Amino acid sequence: MPIGYVLASLAYRMDGSISIPGRIAAGLLAAMAFFWPMGLFDPDELSVVISSSTGELFSYAAGAASAAFGMGLIILILFLIFRNKIQNNLIPGLLGGGLFALAWGGLLILSFLGGIPGFHGEKSFVILKNQADLSTVNQIKDPVERRTAVYNNLVKHAEDSQQDLRTWLDEQGVEYTPYYLVNAVELDADPLLMYRLEHRGDVDRVLDSPILRPLRNEIPSSQGSVDGPELDPWNIDLIGADRVQSELNVRGAGIVIGQSDSGVQGDHPEIINQYRGKFDGMDDYNWFDPWFGSIKPVDIGGHGTHTLGSIVGKNTGVAPEAEWIACVNLARNLGNPAYYLDCMQFMLAPFPQDGNPFQDGKPEKGANVLNNSWGCPAVEGCDPETFIPAVRALKAAGIFVVASAGNTGMGGCSSVQDPLALYEDVYTVGAVDVNRNLAGFSSVGPVTVDGSNRTKPDIGAPGVNVVSSYPGSSYEMASGTSMAGPHVVGVVALMWSANPNLVGDIETTTRILNETADTYSGVFPGCALDGERPNNAVGYGIVNAYEAVQKALEVK
């Protein structure tokens, strides 16, 4: 508002006549006021969803806006005081120049001392046309041998098919990071380079890979508001996992959970004893943080600690004796295709923290079941097909991939629309409450964004007011399909622990989950018919851990 008064005053003389120099000055000032912040911030960075948490970019932007308002107010006051002299050219040029330099100097000092100076733009994610064919590995029966064959084939295919592109990028002096789970590279690209990449014969498409501006100060760690775990957790009882643990004496031992999320508080009492790194005596191959390079499991936001606690927590988990490894793919609330792929590659074939995924991966140390309580929408650079090669490869390797359906159910039908939840080769989970009713936020099918009209989600699980572990060795109650997916991850761990012959058998495991699910009898959205199985609300029904494990024990 103060700048607006100044702009209006600059445009007209005291007698009301138009001032051409004043209008030019007003235009330049207005342009600077608009383009200065737009040049420093991507509008996506300032979205409330992405940046409103404590210590995030929105607080910096709010501070900058307050400073700008204050500076504008000072300019207005000075302008009103000296308006006559300004418009009658009575301000000496030297004094005017000094004030101009002082104003810009103050702005730059404010930026460097209180802001985050520098340019931190998006990267580009280049997907090649030639993706690996893994059809020959299906005949390999041994799970570890099959996983190893998948890894070796993917790496060799990427090395061979990327050779021309890498040579060309080296000649251009462009730094890049290659990937093999999707045959792709991430790189810094200006518009001209992007244009040239898009017109290469070996490139399928070029996606954005957004990078959030770094923060000056560390984000404070979240802290839960619940004193401790529930003595009788409704969510564990609702799916019958309590009976699996007490009556069948099955708790997930021998199965490795792969957790890709905001991180994990590794020394939380609920999950510390299940961390594989504790048994191995090292964090290499067990923890990877492509965001900040932390060397031990940590979690600022809390989302990852909560979801993992629902899988392996000693009091809060479905499979409290399963082991876990973890990777940070969403340390702040804006991921990108590369971060998500970093973690999926780590889950297939873990590598040392300073290692090379192409050369140092050990598929024999990979996870059995993956939890993915995240989605990659367009704002993060993904299109509906971004990770199709990745999930197909993980399935071929005998890794069971679970994804949360998403929390856009209020938007109505066909709200399952982001990877990984929309894929056929992923087991997608919607959320129900304590009364077995579909949560209003739970995304529903059919999937139309890719033209498939696929029925999703595949199953439902508890996802409303779920208590689990949280940073600060605390606990928190949370809701979302992010909370539902971990229950199914835990059930698969119980099934495979009860019958190791099922490990890596995705088709049989999926069939058992579907056949043993409790029939859903709650309220149906308009896109799901009452009595239809599967349906676009909860798929085959609500997961039943006890029946699933009983059925798994029958498999020879």
N, C-alpha and C positions, 0 to 999 in steps of 0.2 A: 504493500500500500504506500509506504513512504516513497519508494522509487517511482510509483505511478504519479504522485503529485509532482515530483521533480521532472518527470518526462513531460507532463502537461505544461509545466512552467517553462521548460526549455523551448517548447515549440512556439510560444507566443511572446510578443513583447509586452511591455507594461500597458501600451495603448490598445492592445487587443489585436494588433496586426500580426501577420504570420512572419516568423523568423526562419528563413531558409537555413542558415547555419545552425540555429537552435534545433530545427527538425532533424538535421543530419546528426547532430550530437545526441538527440533523443533516440534516434533510430539505432545508433551505435551502442548506446547504453542499454537499450532494450535487448538488442541482439546478444550483447555480452551477458546480460542477466539470464537469458534463456540458454544460450549455448555453452556457457561455462559449466553449469552442473551437468548438462547433457553430455558434455565431452568427458566428464570424469566418472559418471555413473551409468551403467546399463540399467534401464528402467526395471528389468527383471530383478536386479539386485535389491531394489527398494520395495519389492512386493512385500506386503505385510506377512504373508505366509512364510516367505523365505527368510526375511531379515528382522523380524520383530522381537526375537528372543533377546534376553538380557545380554548386552555387550556386542550385539550384532550391528550390521551396517545401518539399520534404521536409526539407531541411537546416534551414530555419527552424522547421518543426514539431518536429523532433528537439531543437533547442535549447530551444524553448519547453517541451517535455515534460521535459527535464532540469532546467530552471529550476523548473518546477512541482513536480517530485519533491523538489528541494532545499528549496523553500519549505514543502512538506508535511512534510518531515522536521523542519524548524525548528519548525513549528507543533506537531508531535507531541512534540518534546522539551520545549517550553514548557508544553504541556498537561500532560505527566506531572509536571513540576516543580510546577506551580501547580494541580493537579487538585483538591486538597482545598479550596483557597480559592475556586476557580471554582464548585464544586458547593455550597459553603456560603455563596455570595454575599459573599465577603470581599474581592473585587476591587473597588476604588472605581470608580464609574461613569465618572468623568473619565479614569482610567487605562485602563479598558477601551475607551472611545471613542477615546482616543489611539492605542492599539494597533491598533484597527480602521482608523483613518484612515491609520496608518503602513503597514499591510499593503496597503491599496488604493493608497496613494500609490506604494509600491514596485512594485506590479504595473503601474500606469499608466506609471511611469518606464521600467520594463523594456520595456513594449510600444512606447513612442515611441522609445526609444533603440536597441533591438535588433530591433524588429519592423517590421511594415508596417501602421500604423494606418489606420483608415477602412473604409468599406463599399464593396465592389467586386463588385456582384452581376451576374447574368446579364442580357443583353438579350433581346429577342424579335425573331424574324424572321417577318414577316407576309407570307404568299403570297396574292396575289389570284387570284380565279377566272378572270378574263379574261386569258389568255395570248395572245401575238401569233401571228398566222397568217402564215407566211412562204412559203406555197406558190407565190406568184407570182414569186419570185426565181429559181427553178430554171431558168427559160428564159434567164437572162442568162449568156452564154458567158464573157465576160471575167472572170477571177478577182477583179480589183480592183473592177470595177464591181459585181459580185455582192456582194462583201463590204461595199461602201459602201451598197448598197441594203438589206442586212440590218441594218446599224447604224442607218441612217436610219429604217427601219420600226420597229425595236425602240424607239428613243428616242421617236418620235412616239406609238407605242402606249402606252408607259409614261406619258408626259406627260399624254395624254388620259384614260386609264383610272384614273390615280391622283389626278386632280384633286379629286374629292369627298373621298377619304380624307385627302389632304394638307390640304385646307381644314379638315376636322373636327379633325385633329391640331393644326393651328395654333390653332384655337379653344380646344383643351384645354391649350395651352402645352407640348406635347410635342415634343421635338427628335427628328428622324428622319433617316435616310439612305436615299434612294430608289435602286432598282436597275432596270435595264432588261433584262439578259440573262435573268434570271428576273423577271417582273413582281412586285416585292416591295419592302418597306421594312423596315429594321431600326430599332428604337427601344427606349428604356427604358420598361418597362411594369410597373406594380404589378398585383397579382391582379385588382383591379376593372377596370382598363383592359384587361387581357387578356380578361376575360370579355366586356366590351363589344365588343372587336374581333372576337372569335370569333363574335359574334352579328350582325355587320354582313352585309348581303346581298352585298357585293362581296368579302368575305374568304373564301378557301378554307380556310385553317388557319393556326394560329400555332405556330411552333416555338421551342424554346429556342435562344439564341445565346450560349453560355457564354463568359465572359471570365475569364481567369486573373488572380488578384491580382498586382499589380505587385511587382517586387522592389526591395529597398533598394539592392543592389549589382549591378553588371554581372556577367553570367555569363561566366566565363573561356572564351575561344575554344578549341575542340577542336584537337588536334594529332595528326597521323597517326603511325603506328609503322613504316611502310615507308620505306626509304631513297629509293627512286626507282621509276619505272615499269619494268615488265618489258620486257626487250628483245624478247621474243617472246610477246606477250600471248595466252594460249590462247583467251580469249573472242572476240577479233577474228578469230583464225584459224578457230575452230570455225564461225562463220557465213559465212566466205568474204569478209569485208570487206577483208582484206589483199589479196586478188586483185583486188577492185574498184579499190582504190587503185593497185596496181602495174601491173596488166595493162590495165585499162580507163581508167586515169588520171582516175577520177572520185572526188572527195573532198568533195562537198557544196556547192561554191561556188554562190552565188546564192540559197541557201535560208536562211530565218530560223527558228531554233528558239525556241520560247517555253517558258521554264523557270519553273514555279511550285513553290516548295519552301521550305527553311529560309533560303535566300539563296545567294549565290555569293561566294567570294573572287575579286573581279574582277581582281586583279593576279597571280593564280596563273600561273606560266610556261606551264602546259598550255593555258590558255584565254584569256589576256589579249589575244592578237592576234585572237581571233575575236569579241570583244565589239563589237557594232555601235556602241556609244557611243564607242568609240575612233576609229572612222571618222567619225562624225557630229561629234565634238568636244564632245559634251554627253551628260549622263545623262537629260535629259528625253526622254520617249518610249521610253527603253531600259531604265530601271530604276525600279521603284516598290516602296516599302516601307510598306504600310498599318499595320504593327505599330509600328515605332519611328521612322519618318520619316527613315531614313538616306538620304543624298543620293547615295551611291556604292555599288556592289555590295560587300556584306560578308556574311559567314556565320559564325555562332558555332557552330552544332551540327555542321556538316560534311556533312550529308546532301545538301544541294543542290549543293555543290561536287563531291562524289563522283559523283552521278548525271549532272550536266552534263559532267563529264570523260569519261564513257563515251560521250557523244554527239559532242562536238567536240574533245576533247583531242588535242593534236598528236601525242602518243605513245599515248594511252589511248583515243582516240575512234574511232568507226565512220566519222564524217564530219568529218574534222579541218579542213575549209575552210568549213563552214557557219558562219553568224553566229548570235549569240544575243542575246536580250533576256531579262530576268528580273523576277520579282515575288516578294515574300515573303508566302507564305500560311500558313507554319507555323514562325515564328521560335522559338516554344516548343512543347512537344509536346501542345498542345490547341488545335485550330483551331475554327472555327465556320462556318456557312453564309455569313456576310457576308464573312469574310476570303477564303474560297475564291472567292467570286463577284467580289470586288474584283480578283483576279488574272485571272480568266477574261475579265472586261470589258477589262482592260488588254491582254490578248493579242489580242482582237478589234480594238480601236481604241485604241492607246496614247495617253496624254495627258500633259501636263506634270506634274511632281511636285506642284505646287500647283494643278493644273487641275481642271476639272469634267468627269467622264466623260460627262455628257450633252451638254455643249456643246463640249468641247475635244478629243474623240476624233478620231484620224486613222486610219481603217481601212486606208488605203494603206500605213501603216507597221506593220501588224500582223504577227504570226507566221504561218508556214505550217504548222508541225507543232508540236504541244504535247506536252510530257512531263508526266505526272501520276503521280509516284511517291508517292502519298498516297491515303488513303481517308477518307471522312467517316462514321464510325459514329454510333450513336445518342447516345453520350456527348458528341459534339460538336454535337448538335442536329439531325442530318440524319435524314430518313426515306428509304425507298427511292426516292421520286419527287422529291426536292428539286430536283435539277439536270436533270431531263428536258428542260424548255424550253431550258436553256442549251446542252446538248450537241446538241440538234436545231438550234438556231440556228447553232452553230459549224460543224456539218456543212453546213448550207445555205450558209454563207459560204465553203465550200471549204477549211476548216481541218481537218487530219487530227489527231484526238484519240486519243492513246495513254494507257492507264492500266495500272498494275501491278495484278495480280490480288489481292494481299493475302497475308499470311503466317500464315493460320490453318488451313493444310491439315492440321495434326495433329488438327484437330477433325473431320475426315472430309468426307464428301460435302456439297455445297451450302454450302461455306464461302466462296464468292464471294458476298458479301452487302452490301457497302458501296458507295455511289457513289464514284467514277464507274465502277468496274470492272464493275458488274452490267448496265450499259446496252447496249442493242442498237446504238446509234449511236456507241459507243466501241470501239476496238480494244484488247482486253484481253490482257495478256501474263503467262504463268506462267514459272517459273524451272526451268532444268535445270543440271546440273553438268558437269564436264569430260568425264565418261563418257556424256553425253547422257541421263542418267536424271533423272526428275522429282525436284526437291528436296522433301524431306519436309514442309517448311513451306509450300510453294506452295499457295495456295487453289485449290480445284477446284469444278466445277459438279455438277449443274445449279443454275441460279439459281431458288430457290424462295421467297425472301423477298418477292418481288413477285407471286408466283403464275404467273410466265411459264414456268417449267421450261426456261428458255433455256440452250443449251449455252455454257459459258464455261470457261476462257479461250478466246481465238481462236487463239493461237499460243504457242510457248515460245521462250525465249532464255536465254543464260548469266546465272546469277544467284547462283552459289556461289563464294566466294573470288575476287571480282573486284577487281583493283587499279585504283585511279583517284586523281584529285587530291583533296586534302584541305586544310583551312585551315592556315595557317602555311607555305604553299608546300610542303607535305609530300604524302605519299601514304598511302593506307590500303587494306587488304584488307577487303571487306565482303560480306555475303550478304543476299539478300532479293529478292523480286520487284521491289522498288524498283530493284535493279541490272539486272534483266532488261528492264524496259520501255524504258530508254534505248537499248538495242541496236536495237530496232525503230524508234524515233524516228530513229536514225541511218540505218537502211536506207531509210526513206521519203525522207529528205533526199538520199541517194545516187540513188534512183530519179528524183526530181523534178529533181535537178541534171543527171542524164544526159539527161533528156528533159523540157524545160520544158512541153511540151504536156500533160503529166500534172498539172501544178500545179493544185490545186483539184479534181481529178477523184477524189473519194473512192471511188466505186464501182469504177472500173477499178483503182485502186491496191490496194484491198482484195482484189479478185479475183486480182491478180498475186501478192500476198503469200501468199494461200491456196494457189494452184496450184503455186507454186515451193517451198513449205516442204518440208523433208526429212521423210520419214515417221518417226514416232517408233516406236522398237523397244524401249524400256526397260520398266520395271515399271509396270503400270497400277494405279491405285486401284480399289476396288470399284465406283465409279460410272462408270467408263470401260471400255468393251469393247475388248479387243485387236483391232486392225485397223480399228476404227471411225474414220471421218474425216468431219467433225470429231468430237472426243471431249471429255469433261469434264476431261481432264488437261492436254493441251497443244493443244487445238483441232485445227488442220490439221497440226500437226507443229512442227518446229524451224525458225525463220526462216533462209533461205539468201540472203544479200545478193547473192552473185555471180549466181545464177540469176534473182533478182528484177530486178536491174539489166539483165541481158541481155534479159529479157522486156520490161522497160520501154522499152528502145531500139527495140523492134519496133513500138511504138504510134505511129500516124501522127496 
